[in-house]
């Protein structure tokens, strides 16, 4: 049997799937949206639609702390605060990122 790129990608995705199951069993951490990439990378996106900026920041920090992530310096572009961290899990078998975009409040005119 020939090992193909697709076979590697499926294995990486299975490893990420197992790791995600462990993450979801952690308990009292805030819910975030998880994506498993074809490379097996896990990406967490903090909710920006139903959470306040303080809740978004708290969710990002909670996950970054729990996963012992490498947090990058905060960036702001056009008033949007971007938080980003990378992590590895299971002796680097699974890697990933945590992302958070905190948008400025809209004014009363809806602009």
C-alpha positions in Angstrom: 0.0 0.0 0.0 1.3 3.4 -0.9 1.1 6.2 1.7 -0.5 9.2 0.1 -0.9 12.8 1.2 -4.6 12.2 1.8 -3.8 9.4 4.2 -1.5 11.7 6.2 -4.1 14.4 6.2 -6.8 12.0 7.5 -4.5 10.8 10.2 -3.7 14.4 11.2 -7.4 15.2 11.3 -8.1 12.1 13.4 -5.4 13.2 15.9 -7.0 16.7 16.0 -10.5 15.2 16.5 -9.3 13.2 19.5 -7.6 16.3 20.9 -10.7 18.3 20.4 -12.7 15.7 22.4 -10.2 16.2 25.2 -10.6 20.0 25.0 -14.4 19.8 25.2 -14.1 17.7 28.3 -12.1 20.4 30.2 -15.3 21.7 31.9 -15.9 25.3 32.7 -14.2 26.9 29.7 -16.3 29.3 27.5 -17.6 27.9 24.2 -15.7 28.8 21.1 -16.1 27.7 17.5 -13.5 25.0 16.5 -12.3 24.1 13.0 -10.2 21.2 12.0 -8.1 22.1 9.0 -7.0 19.5 6.4 -3.5 19.7 8.0 -5.0 18.6 11.3 -4.5 22.1 12.8 -7.2 23.1 15.4 -8.4 26.7 15.2 -10.6 28.2 17.9 -12.5 31.4 17.0 -14.0 33.4 19.9 -17.6 34.5 19.3 -17.9 38.1 18.3 -21.7 38.2 17.7 -23.2 37.3 21.1 -20.4 38.2 23.5 -19.3 41.5 24.9 -15.8 42.6 24.3 -15.0 41.7 28.0 -16.5 38.3 27.5 -14.5 37.8 24.3 -11.3 38.8 25.9 -12.0 36.5 28.9 -12.8 33.5 26.6 -9.6 34.1 24.7 -7.5 34.3 27.9 -9.1 31.2 29.4 -8.4 29.0 26.5 -4.9 30.5 26.0 -4.1 29.8 29.6 -5.6 26.3 29.6 -3.7 25.3 26.5 -0.5 27.0 27.6 -0.6 28.9 24.4 2.0 31.3 23.0 0.1 34.6 23.0 1.2 37.2 20.5 1.1 41.0 21.1 -2.3 42.5 20.6 -2.9 44.3 17.3 -5.5 46.9 16.4 -6.5 47.7 12.8 -9.2 50.2 12.1 -10.5 50.0 15.7 -10.7 46.1 15.6 -8.6 44.5 18.3 -7.0 41.2 17.2 -5.9 38.6 19.7 -3.9 35.6 18.5 -2.2 32.6 20.2 -0.7 29.3 19.0 -0.5 26.1 20.9 0.7 22.5 20.6 -0.8 19.4 22.2 0.2 15.8 22.8 3.9 16.3 22.3 3.3 18.5 19.2 1.1 15.9 17.5 -1.6 18.5 17.3 -1.1 22.2 16.8 -3.4 25.1 16.5 -4.4 28.6 17.1 -6.9 30.7 19.1 -8.2 33.8 17.4 -10.3 36.7 18.6 -11.5 39.8 16.8 -13.0 42.5 19.1 -15.0 45.0 17.0 -15.6 48.6 18.2 -19.2 49.3 19.3 -21.5 50.6 16.6 -22.9 54.1 17.3 -26.6 54.7 17.8 -27.0 55.5 14.1 -25.9 52.0 13.3 -22.8 53.1 11.4 
